[in-house]
Amino acid sequence: MADNRLEIAKNLLKRGKVKEARQILEGFLKENRAHTYGWRLYAETWSSVEDKRKVWGYRANKLFK
């Protein structure tokens, strides 16, 4: 069964509903930690470069533990 949460989050981001998209993506990523596109969308929910780096660092830590 296809998971449409990524598509929903992507559409929310396009409409500027960042907090709503982030909530959906957090739930998705808890179940799909290795999903790179999900992490990319999640990183887009943060405005600063530093926060985006933290997201990617967190992803790396989750994958390689």
Secondary structure, DSSP 8 states (H G I E B T S, - for coil): ---THHHHHHHHHHTT-HHHHHHHHHHHHHH-TT-HHHHHHHHHT--SHHHHHHHHHHHHHHH--
